[in-house]
Amino acid sequence: MRIEIHDKTLGLAEQLRRFGFPLDMRCDGRGTCGRCRVRLLSGCWLENGVAVNAPAEALACRTWLVSETGSVEIPFASCLPSTQGLFADAWQNIAPMPVKDEVVVGIDIGTTTLAAAALQRGRIIAREACFNPQARFGDNVMSRISAAETHLEEMRQALLDALADMLRKMPPPTRVAIAGNSTMTSLFHGVNPVSLGHAPFALPQSDFAPVSGDCLGLPASVPIHTLPLISAFLGGDILGGLGELHLKPGDLFIDIGTNCEMVFCKMDGTLVGAAAAAGPAFEGAGIACGTRAVPGAICHYRGFDAFEMIPRDDGLLGTPVGLCGSAMVDALAVLRRAGLLSRFGRFEPPCPKKEIAQGVYITEQDIEQLLTAKGAVAAGIRCLEEYCGGPCRRLILAGGFAQFLDLDNAAAIGMLPKRPVFVVGNTSLAAAVRLAAEPTHATELSSLRQSVSELHLNNVPGFDVKFLEGMMLP
């Protein structure tokens, strides 16, 4: 849609809001999430104090009109979903949290990262996050399962110590709940996950009674609840997300992480789930200059020295510390558009690496890891859509990676299909918080999992071909 702008006293994002076009600005206008990108069609503008002449792209939250008039076009992906929720920095598009005086804590146990949030009176009052220390036993689910055969107790204790350290930095809770994939949940409880690593991929345990808080350095009277599991490849994190989102027919819910899980809601309302091993590349692991989405990380990239960073707590940017997953997607798209990257992921002309910013670069080995990850995601989506009878009507993306993802670039590299997209954040963490606040929610979740069937991608004819095709750049 083309909109004419004439006011030079207000920022572009505010003017568009007043025109009835609120943009997705989950970073509160700090210019870090990259969601409010618009196309400047005519006029002269200032973005972050730098002159920009149309035609060009710019972040509306950081852009002001300089000329007497100008016009802009708003991409669909930049518009704010009408169901925008209250906790934009953690999760969106879910029901409000219970309002109670007590403090409760939910924990998302990810393969690569751990995240915790404390809730009181319906609001998040504290958050903590760190790397999962089990990474030294392997950077993916299968390597953790293999390591657990000889290091189960050591792996469990490393996880418990990290969670206890996070909880020490948070207000004392009266209850805690955890959510995670089936392997991470099993390891938390000290249950050997070896059966998850080979056919018939049987869950060693699907339900877990509350355990005493003293295993996490809390009083023994503080119970720790656990979201139930669906199957070997669909854990409590996915079940929790389904409980938060209430999918409609045609929805495809995807949690993009180390183990990329997805659930399709068929037109008859039944649910089919699948999992694709994307690996930890988009979370920064195994990438020369990779990092999580932390202050100082480059989160968006448009060309050499044309990038955006996640600011520090004091609002300053400083020197880039590396590339987080969203910037890696941008880099693939930008280099490919510029003719500097072949569809096979090779630099053109050949060179050892491409510099992104001073001291930050990407190599062909990095690109190989990224193409493998995006190929797994793309192949999983294609197989699940075909199995369920056709393309989805909309994508619902969960996980921290999706929070900063440039959706146009994700489609440009062939990772995601071109569909309407809703970004919902960390629904696994949201579900853990809700369970901590309302332990009876476990009954609803147990009932919900009965409606989910599973598609094993390795048994789908043609998955290998789709995976190889998915590794190519369009």
Backbone torsions as a table, in degrees:
resi	resn	phi	psi	omega
1	MET	NA	135.9	-178.7
2	ARG	-97.9	130.4	-178.2
3	ILE	-128.8	132.2	179.0
4	GLU	-88.2	134.7	-178.8
5	ILE	-118.5	135.3	-179.4
6	HIS	-129.7	-19.9	-174.3
7	ASP	-85.2	124.7	179.0
8	LYS	-100.5	1.6	-177.3
9	THR	-93.7	-13.2	-179.4
10	LEU	-121.0	149.0	175.1
11	GLY	-64.1	157.7	-175.8
12	LEU	-62.3	-42.4	-177.9
13	ALA	-61.5	-41.1	179.8
14	GLU	-66.9	-39.0	178.2
15	GLN	-64.4	-42.6	179.4
16	LEU	-65.1	-35.8	176.4
17	ARG	-62.2	-42.5	-179.6
18	ARG	-68.3	-24.9	175.7
19	PHE	-79.7	-3.0	180.0
20	GLY	94.7	17.7	179.5
21	PHE	-123.6	71.0	178.2
22	PRO	-65.4	136.3	-177.6
23	LEU	-99.5	161.4	178.8
24	ASP	-77.9	101.7	-178.4
25	MET	-125.2	64.3	-176.4
26	ARG	-68.3	-13.5	176.3
27	CYS	-89.9	9.6	178.4
28	ASP	62.4	36.1	174.5
29	GLY	77.5	17.9	179.7
30	ARG	-86.5	-6.0	177.8
31	GLY	79.0	21.5	-175.6
32	THR	-105.3	-26.2	-175.8
33	CYS	-85.6	-21.6	176.9
34	GLY	71.3	12.0	-174.9
35	ARG	-80.2	-22.3	-173.6
36	CYS	-96.5	27.6	-177.7
37	ARG	-67.2	132.1	178.4
38	VAL	-127.9	167.7	177.8
39	ARG	-103.8	121.1	176.1
40	LEU	-83.4	113.7	-175.3
41	LEU	-90.8	-31.9	178.6
42	SER	-154.6	161.4	177.7
43	GLY	99.1	175.0	176.7
44	CYS	-114.0	140.5	-171.6
45	TRP	-139.8	166.1	169.9
46	LEU	-120.6	124.9	173.5
47	GLU	-118.5	117.4	-175.5
48	ASN	54.9	35.1	177.3
49	GLY	80.6	2.3	-179.2
50	VAL	-106.5	133.5	-178.8
51	ALA	-65.7	134.9	177.9
52	VAL	-133.4	125.6	177.8
53	ASN	-105.2	133.7	177.8
54	ALA	-68.6	151.4	0.9
55	PRO	-80.0	141.1	180.0
56	ALA	-167.9	170.1	173.1
57	GLU	-106.9	149.4	-178.9
58	ALA	-155.8	158.7	173.0
59	LEU	-84.4	119.0	-175.4
60	ALA	-60.7	-32.1	-177.3
61	CYS	-69.1	-15.7	-177.1
62	ARG	-118.0	16.0	-170.8
63	THR	-121.7	139.2	179.3
64	TRP	-130.8	145.8	177.0
65	LEU	-77.2	137.7	177.8
66	VAL	-111.5	-42.0	179.4
67	SER	-74.7	173.4	-177.6
68	GLU	-65.2	-31.2	179.4
69	THR	-149.9	160.4	178.4
70	GLY	-162.5	165.7	179.0
71	SER	-135.9	149.1	-178.2
72	VAL	-134.7	158.9	173.3
73	GLU	-123.0	134.3	-177.1
74	ILE	-103.3	114.7	175.0
75	PRO	-65.3	150.3	179.8
76	PHE	-55.6	-41.3	-174.7
77	ALA	-66.6	-17.2	-178.3
78	SER	-87.3	-11.3	-178.3
79	CYS	-77.4	145.9	179.6
80	LEU	-75.2	126.6	175.8
81	PRO	-59.8	143.1	-177.4
82	SER	-66.2	-17.6	-179.0
83	THR	-98.9	23.4	-178.6
84	GLN	-52.7	131.3	-176.7
85	GLY	-92.1	-167.0	-172.7
86	LEU	-88.9	-25.8	-171.6
87	PHE	-111.3	72.9	-172.4
88	ALA	-64.0	-27.1	-178.0
89	ASP	-87.2	-0.9	179.2
90	ALA	-128.3	-51.1	178.8
91	TRP	-156.4	158.8	-178.5
92	GLN	-139.0	167.4	171.6
93	ASN	61.4	37.0	176.1
94	ILE	-130.9	169.4	179.0
95	ALA	-69.1	152.6	177.5
96	PRO	-58.4	153.4	179.3
97	MET	-78.6	155.7	177.3
98	PRO	-59.0	143.9	-179.8
99	VAL	-103.4	104.2	179.6
100	LYS	-137.5	154.0	-177.5
101	ASP	-72.9	-30.4	-176.4
102	GLU	-69.7	156.6	175.8
103	VAL	-95.5	128.2	175.3
104	VAL	-127.3	158.7	-178.0
105	VAL	-130.1	131.7	171.6
106	GLY	-107.5	144.4	-178.0
107	ILE	-130.6	130.2	173.1
108	ASP	-102.3	115.7	-179.8
109	ILE	-96.9	97.3	178.3
110	GLY	-91.6	160.7	178.8
111	THR	-62.8	-37.2	-178.3
112	THR	-102.5	-38.6	-175.4
113	THR	-129.4	155.8	175.2
114	LEU	-116.1	138.6	179.7
115	ALA	-138.8	141.2	179.4
116	ALA	-135.9	148.0	177.6
117	ALA	-141.2	136.3	178.3
118	ALA	-102.8	134.6	-177.0
119	LEU	-117.2	136.6	171.8
120	GLN	-148.9	132.0	-179.6
121	ARG	52.6	38.6	175.7
122	GLY	80.1	2.7	-177.8
123	ARG	-124.3	148.1	175.8
124	ILE	-78.2	124.6	-176.8
125	ILE	-110.1	-11.3	178.2
126	ALA	-161.9	149.7	177.5
127	ARG	-141.0	149.9	173.8
128	GLU	-145.0	151.9	177.0
129	ALA	-152.9	151.9	176.6
130	CYS	-162.3	171.3	174.1
131	PHE	-70.7	148.8	172.4
132	ASN	-75.1	116.6	-175.8
133	PRO	-66.5	-11.9	177.0
134	GLN	-68.4	-5.6	-179.4
135	ALA	-57.7	-25.7	-179.9
136	ARG	-69.8	-13.0	176.6
137	PHE	-95.7	2.1	-179.1
138	GLY	138.8	148.2	-174.1
139	ASP	-98.3	9.1	178.8
140	ASN	-143.6	170.6	-174.4
141	VAL	-61.0	-45.4	-176.0
142	MET	-63.8	-39.3	178.9
143	SER	-68.1	-32.2	176.6
144	ARG	-67.7	-41.6	179.1
145	ILE	-61.2	-43.5	179.6
146	SER	-63.4	-43.5	-178.7
147	ALA	-65.9	-31.0	-176.2
148	ALA	-65.8	-20.7	179.4
149	GLU	-61.0	-30.5	-178.7
150	THR	-120.2	-13.5	-175.0
151	HIS	-128.0	28.6	-173.6
152	LEU	-55.8	-52.1	-176.0
153	GLU	-67.2	-37.3	178.1
154	GLU	-64.6	-41.5	179.2
155	MET	-66.2	-42.5	179.2
156	ARG	-62.4	-44.9	-176.9
157	GLN	-65.5	-37.1	177.3
158	ALA	-61.1	-40.8	178.6
159	LEU	-67.2	-46.1	-179.6
160	LEU	-61.1	-40.8	179.6
161	ASP	-62.7	-41.8	179.8
162	ALA	-65.9	-42.1	179.2
163	LEU	-66.7	-39.4	178.2
164	ALA	-63.1	-38.9	178.2
165	ASP	-64.1	-40.0	176.9
166	MET	-63.6	-43.4	-177.8
167	LEU	-66.7	-30.6	177.9
168	ARG	-63.2	-23.5	-179.2
169	LYS	-90.5	2.0	-174.7
170	MET	-117.5	161.4	176.0
171	PRO	-59.3	143.4	-179.5
172	PRO	-60.7	125.1	-178.6
173	PRO	-92.8	159.6	172.1
174	THR	-92.5	-22.4	176.4
175	ARG	-148.9	153.1	177.3
176	VAL	-132.4	146.1	172.6
177	ALA	-135.9	145.5	179.6
178	ILE	-120.2	150.6	172.8
179	ALA	-135.1	144.9	178.8
180	GLY	-171.4	172.3	175.1
181	ASN	-70.3	175.3	-171.7
182	SER	-64.7	-36.8	179.7
183	THR	-70.2	-47.1	-178.4
184	MET	-64.8	-37.7	178.4
185	THR	-65.5	-43.0	178.1
186	SER	-61.3	-44.2	-179.4
187	LEU	-64.5	-36.8	177.6
188	PHE	-58.9	-40.6	-177.6
189	HIS	-88.4	2.5	-179.8
190	GLY	73.0	22.3	178.4
191	VAL	-92.7	126.0	-178.2
192	ASN	-65.1	121.9	-176.8
193	PRO	-90.9	16.4	-172.3
194	VAL	-56.0	-33.9	-178.3
195	SER	-68.7	-14.8	178.4
196	LEU	-78.5	-11.7	-173.1
197	GLY	-97.5	-2.5	-179.8
198	HIS	-150.0	157.2	-179.6
199	ALA	-57.6	140.5	8.1
200	PRO	-89.8	21.1	175.7
201	PHE	56.0	58.0	-176.8
202	ALA	-88.0	139.7	174.1
203	LEU	-70.1	126.9	175.3
204	PRO	-69.8	-26.1	179.6
205	GLN	-162.8	135.8	-177.5
206	SER	-110.6	-23.1	179.4
207	ASP	-124.5	146.1	-175.1
208	PHE	-134.2	125.9	177.0
209	ALA	-70.5	153.7	176.9
210	PRO	-56.9	142.5	177.7
211	VAL	-116.0	163.3	-177.0
212	SER	-71.5	142.8	-178.7
213	GLY	-69.6	-10.6	-176.6
214	ASP	-67.3	-17.2	176.8
215	CYS	-69.6	-16.8	177.4
216	LEU	-114.4	21.3	177.7
217	GLY	76.9	14.4	178.5
218	LEU	-99.9	165.9	174.0
219	PRO	-58.0	147.1	-178.6
220	ALA	-61.3	-22.2	-179.0
221	SER	-76.0	-10.1	179.4
222	VAL	-87.2	112.7	-178.8
223	PRO	-80.1	149.1	175.7
224	ILE	-115.7	113.7	-179.6
225	HIS	-94.6	158.2	-177.7
226	THR	-132.4	132.7	175.0
227	LEU	-67.5	134.4	179.6
228	PRO	-66.3	160.9	-177.0
229	LEU	-103.3	151.6	177.5
230	ILE	-90.7	-52.0	-175.9
231	SER	-158.3	-174.4	-179.8
232	ALA	-60.2	-36.4	-174.5
233	PHE	-106.5	-6.9	178.4
234	LEU	-123.1	104.2	-172.0
235	GLY	-97.4	-164.8	179.1
236	GLY	-66.4	-26.4	178.1
237	ASP	-63.8	-41.4	179.9
238	ILE	-74.8	-42.2	177.8
239	LEU	-59.9	-41.2	177.7
240	GLY	-62.2	-41.6	178.1
241	GLY	-62.2	-41.6	178.0
242	LEU	-62.2	-37.9	178.4
243	GLY	-67.0	-29.7	179.5
244	GLU	-79.7	-33.2	-166.8
245	LEU	-98.0	-28.3	-179.2
246	HIS	51.6	69.4	-174.2
247	LEU	-57.6	146.5	174.7
248	LYS	-103.8	157.8	178.9
249	PRO	-52.5	131.2	-179.3
250	GLY	95.1	-8.2	178.4
251	ASP	-78.5	140.5	172.2
252	LEU	-121.9	110.0	-178.8
253	PHE	-91.9	125.9	-178.2
254	ILE	-130.7	125.8	172.5
255	ASP	-103.4	102.2	-176.3
256	ILE	-84.0	107.1	178.4
257	GLY	-149.5	-159.7	179.4
258	THR	-57.3	-43.1	173.2
259	ASN	-113.3	104.5	-171.4
260	CYS	-80.6	107.0	179.4
261	GLU	-98.6	147.3	-179.6
262	MET	-146.0	145.5	179.3
263	VAL	-134.3	126.8	179.8
264	PHE	-103.2	130.9	173.7
265	CYS	-95.9	108.4	-177.3
266	LYS	-69.5	167.0	-175.7
267	MET	-63.4	-21.9	176.8
268	ASP	-89.2	4.5	176.5
269	GLY	90.1	-6.6	177.4
270	THR	-76.7	156.5	-174.2
271	LEU	-114.0	134.5	176.6
272	VAL	-126.5	126.7	-177.8
273	GLY	-113.6	156.8	176.6
274	ALA	-153.1	164.8	178.9
275	ALA	-138.4	137.1	178.2
276	ALA	-122.9	131.2	-177.2
277	ALA	-78.3	90.3	-178.9
278	ALA	-78.0	-26.3	-177.0
279	GLY	81.7	174.3	-171.7
280	PRO	-93.4	12.2	-174.3
281	ALA	-58.2	-45.0	-177.2
282	PHE	-72.6	-5.5	173.3
283	GLU	-101.7	10.8	172.5
284	GLY	97.4	-12.0	-176.9
285	ALA	-77.1	137.3	177.4
286	GLY	76.7	6.3	178.7
287	ILE	-108.6	131.5	-172.0
288	ALA	-49.4	-48.9	-179.9
289	CYS	-115.1	30.1	-178.4
290	GLY	-79.8	152.5	177.2
291	THR	-155.1	162.5	170.3
292	ARG	-71.7	174.2	179.0
293	ALA	-79.1	77.2	-177.8
294	VAL	-115.4	162.7	175.6
295	PRO	-52.0	132.2	-177.7
296	GLY	96.8	-11.9	178.8
297	ALA	-77.2	140.2	170.4
298	ILE	-74.3	120.4	-176.6
299	CYS	-106.0	-18.8	176.4
300	HIS	-143.0	142.7	-175.0
301	TYR	-135.9	130.8	179.8
302	ARG	-122.3	-2.2	-177.7
303	GLY	151.0	170.2	-175.5
304	PHE	-53.8	125.7	-179.6
305	ASP	61.5	14.2	173.8
306	ALA	-114.8	89.1	-173.6
307	PHE	-150.3	167.3	175.8
308	GLU	-121.6	147.3	-177.3
309	MET	-123.3	157.2	171.7
310	ILE	-80.3	120.7	-175.7
311	PRO	-72.2	159.7	174.4
312	ARG	-74.7	173.9	-178.9
313	ASP	-61.1	-27.0	179.6
314	ASP	-84.9	3.5	177.8
315	GLY	87.9	-8.8	-179.4
316	LEU	-86.1	159.2	-176.7
317	LEU	-96.5	-48.2	-179.2
318	GLY	72.1	-157.2	-178.7
319	THR	-91.2	137.1	179.8
320	PRO	-59.5	139.0	178.9
321	VAL	-99.6	-10.5	179.8
322	GLY	154.0	-171.2	-179.1
323	LEU	-106.6	128.7	170.0
324	CYS	-91.5	175.3	-169.8
325	GLY	-56.9	-40.6	-178.4
326	SER	-63.1	-38.0	178.1
327	ALA	-70.0	-29.7	176.3
328	MET	-65.5	-41.8	175.2
329	VAL	-61.1	-44.9	177.8
330	ASP	-58.0	-44.1	-176.8
331	ALA	-61.5	-43.3	177.6
332	LEU	-59.9	-45.0	-177.7
333	ALA	-67.8	-43.9	-177.0
334	VAL	-66.2	-47.3	-179.2
335	LEU	-64.7	-37.2	179.1
336	ARG	-67.1	-44.2	179.4
337	ARG	-62.5	-34.9	-177.6
338	ALA	-80.0	-1.8	-179.4
339	GLY	76.4	16.4	-177.9
340	LEU	-96.5	-0.9	-178.5
341	LEU	-140.0	128.2	179.0
342	SER	-76.7	168.0	179.3
343	ARG	-67.3	-12.8	177.6
344	PHE	-95.5	3.4	177.7
345	GLY	84.7	25.3	179.1
346	ARG	-108.2	140.4	-179.4
347	PHE	-68.5	139.2	176.3
348	GLU	-128.9	117.6	-6.1
349	PRO	-68.8	162.4	-177.5
350	PRO	-57.3	139.5	177.3
351	CYS	-160.4	161.2	-176.7
352	PRO	-68.5	-34.6	-175.8
353	LYS	-163.0	164.5	174.6
354	LYS	-115.7	127.4	-179.6
355	GLU	-81.9	130.0	-179.9
356	ILE	-93.2	-43.6	176.9
357	ALA	-154.4	176.0	-179.1
358	GLN	-57.5	114.6	178.1
359	GLY	83.6	-1.3	-179.6
360	VAL	-121.6	126.9	-175.2
361	TYR	-145.8	172.0	177.2
362	ILE	-135.1	139.8	-177.0
363	THR	-111.4	168.7	176.6
364	GLU	-65.2	-32.4	176.5
365	GLN	-64.6	-40.3	175.0
366	ASP	-59.8	-46.0	-177.5
367	ILE	-62.6	-37.7	177.7
368	GLU	-60.1	-41.9	178.1
369	GLN	-64.5	-42.0	-178.4
370	LEU	-67.5	-40.4	179.1
371	LEU	-66.9	-34.9	176.1
372	THR	-63.4	-44.1	-179.9
373	ALA	-64.6	-47.1	-177.7
374	LYS	-70.8	-29.3	176.8
375	GLY	-65.8	-38.5	178.3
376	ALA	-65.4	-42.8	179.2
377	VAL	-63.2	-48.5	-177.7
378	ALA	-62.2	-43.2	-178.7
379	ALA	-67.2	-39.4	178.4
380	GLY	-61.4	-43.5	179.2
381	ILE	-63.6	-46.4	-178.5
382	ARG	-61.1	-45.0	-178.9
383	CYS	-64.6	-42.8	-177.9
384	LEU	-67.7	-40.8	177.9
385	GLU	-62.4	-45.1	-180.0
386	GLU	-63.1	-41.8	-179.3
387	TYR	-64.4	-34.8	-176.4
388	CYS	-89.8	3.2	170.1
389	GLY	99.8	11.9	176.9
390	GLY	148.8	172.8	-178.2
391	PRO	-65.1	148.6	177.9
392	CYS	-71.3	160.3	178.4
393	ARG	-85.2	-30.8	176.1
394	ARG	-156.2	151.6	175.3
395	LEU	-97.8	137.7	174.4
396	ILE	-119.4	111.2	-172.5
397	LEU	-101.9	127.3	176.9
398	ALA	-115.5	167.1	178.5
399	GLY	102.3	153.7	-177.8
400	GLY	-63.5	-33.0	180.0
401	PHE	-58.8	-42.7	-176.8
402	ALA	-67.4	-21.1	-177.4
403	GLN	-59.6	-36.7	-176.3
404	PHE	-104.5	-3.6	-171.0
405	LEU	-64.7	130.2	171.1
406	ASP	-78.8	108.8	-172.2
407	LEU	-65.5	-34.8	178.0
408	ASP	-63.7	-42.4	179.3
409	ASN	-69.5	-35.7	177.4
410	ALA	-62.7	-37.0	176.1
411	ALA	-73.2	-36.7	-177.4
412	ALA	-64.0	-32.9	179.8
413	ILE	-89.3	0.2	176.7
414	GLY	82.8	15.4	179.1
415	MET	-79.7	-41.9	180.0
416	LEU	-118.3	144.8	175.4
417	PRO	-73.1	160.5	179.7
418	LYS	-82.3	92.6	179.7
419	ARG	-136.0	160.6	169.4
420	PRO	-57.0	139.0	-173.7
421	VAL	-126.4	135.6	169.4
422	PHE	-117.4	131.6	178.0
423	VAL	-103.8	125.7	-171.4
424	VAL	-116.5	-2.1	176.3
425	GLY	76.0	-152.2	-173.3
426	ASN	-88.8	82.9	-179.4
427	THR	-71.9	-22.8	174.8
428	SER	-64.7	-45.4	177.4
429	LEU	-65.1	-41.6	178.4
430	ALA	-59.7	-43.1	-179.2
431	ALA	-65.8	-38.1	177.9
432	ALA	-64.7	-41.7	177.6
433	VAL	-62.2	-44.4	-179.5
434	ARG	-63.0	-42.2	179.0
435	LEU	-64.4	-38.3	177.6
436	ALA	-63.3	-37.8	-179.8
437	ALA	-75.8	-34.9	-177.7
438	GLU	-134.0	85.5	-177.9
439	PRO	-57.4	-23.4	178.6
440	THR	-68.9	-12.6	177.9
441	HIS	-61.6	-21.3	180.0
442	ALA	-60.7	-32.9	179.4
443	THR	-64.9	-43.1	177.7
444	GLU	-63.1	-40.7	-179.5
445	LEU	-66.7	-40.5	179.3
446	SER	-62.9	-36.6	177.1
447	SER	-69.5	-39.9	-178.6
448	LEU	-62.4	-39.3	-175.2
449	ARG	-65.9	-20.7	178.8
450	GLN	-67.4	-18.0	-177.8
451	SER	-93.0	2.4	-176.2
452	VAL	-104.5	121.3	170.9
453	SER	-101.8	165.2	-174.0
454	GLU	-124.5	138.4	174.1
455	LEU	-108.5	119.3	178.2
456	HIS	-85.6	110.6	-173.9
457	LEU	-62.0	-32.1	-178.8
458	ASN	-68.2	-14.0	177.3
459	ASN	-98.3	-1.2	-177.9
460	VAL	-83.7	122.1	177.6
461	PRO	-58.7	131.2	177.8
462	GLY	88.8	0.2	179.7
463	PHE	-62.1	-42.1	-178.9
464	ASP	-60.8	-39.7	178.6
465	VAL	-65.4	-44.0	179.3
466	LYS	-64.3	-35.3	178.4
467	PHE	-65.1	-45.3	178.7
468	LEU	-64.1	-40.1	176.8
469	GLU	-64.9	-37.8	-179.6
470	GLY	-67.5	-23.4	178.0
471	MET	-74.8	-17.8	179.7
472	MET	-79.4	151.1	173.8
473	LEU	-92.5	135.7	179.2
474	PRO	-58.8	NA	NA
